Amino acid sequence: MGHWEDFWWETTTEIKNLGLQKKFDEQLEKMNNQDKHRYKDTRQKWSYAKDKVIKEHWKRVSKHEEN
């Protein structure tokens, strides 16, 4: 069971440290209305949302640094 708890803690910490809590919550809400995410469990949804918002964050950061 410990690895599940680690996942929740690490995800929450990383999202908060990057200042992406609002984006993460918005992504989860968006996923609630999409059929392709309908049968995913909570951990799968969180993992997908985390990966997506962090990827978008680093794209924005690198794009900003180029300008």
C-alpha positions as CSV (number, residue, x, y, z in Angstrom):
1,M,0.0,0.0,0.0
2,G,2.9,2.3,0.6
3,H,3.7,2.9,-3.1
4,W,0.1,4.3,-3.6
5,E,0.6,6.7,-0.7
6,D,4.0,7.7,-2.2
7,F,2.3,8.4,-5.5
8,W,-0.3,10.8,-4.0
9,W,2.3,12.6,-1.9
10,E,4.8,13.0,-4.7
11,T,2.2,14.2,-7.2
12,T,0.7,16.7,-4.8
13,T,4.1,18.0,-3.8
14,E,5.4,18.3,-7.3
15,I,2.2,20.1,-8.5
16,K,2.3,22.5,-5.6
17,N,6.0,23.2,-5.9
18,L,5.6,24.1,-9.6
19,G,2.5,26.3,-8.9
20,L,0.3,24.2,-11.1
21,Q,-2.5,23.3,-8.7
22,K,-5.1,25.3,-10.5
23,K,-4.1,23.8,-13.9
24,F,-4.0,20.3,-12.5
25,D,-7.5,20.7,-11.0
26,E,-8.8,22.1,-14.3
27,Q,-7.4,19.2,-16.2
28,L,-9.0,16.7,-13.9
29,E,-12.3,18.4,-14.3
30,K,-12.0,18.5,-18.0
31,M,-11.2,14.7,-18.0
32,N,-14.4,14.0,-16.1
33,N,-16.4,14.9,-19.2
34,Q,-14.3,13.0,-21.7
35,D,-15.3,9.4,-22.7
36,K,-11.7,8.3,-23.2
37,H,-11.0,8.8,-19.4
38,R,-14.4,7.3,-18.2
39,Y,-13.0,3.9,-17.1
40,K,-9.7,5.0,-15.7
41,D,-9.3,4.8,-12.0
42,T,-8.3,7.8,-9.9
43,R,-4.6,7.0,-9.9
44,Q,-4.6,6.8,-13.7
45,K,-6.4,10.1,-14.0
46,W,-4.1,11.8,-11.6
47,S,-1.0,10.4,-13.4
48,Y,-2.3,11.5,-16.8
49,A,-3.3,15.0,-15.6
50,K,0.1,15.5,-13.8
51,D,2.1,14.5,-16.8
52,K,0.0,16.7,-19.1
53,V,0.2,19.9,-17.0
54,I,3.9,19.4,-16.2
55,K,4.6,18.9,-19.9
56,E,2.7,22.0,-20.9
57,H,4.4,24.0,-18.1
58,W,7.9,23.1,-19.4
59,K,6.9,23.9,-22.9
60,R,5.7,27.4,-21.8
61,V,8.9,27.9,-19.8
62,S,11.2,26.9,-22.7
63,K,9.2,28.9,-25.2
64,H,9.5,31.9,-22.9
65,E,13.2,31.5,-22.5
66,E,13.7,31.4,-26.3
67,N,12.1,34.8,-26.6
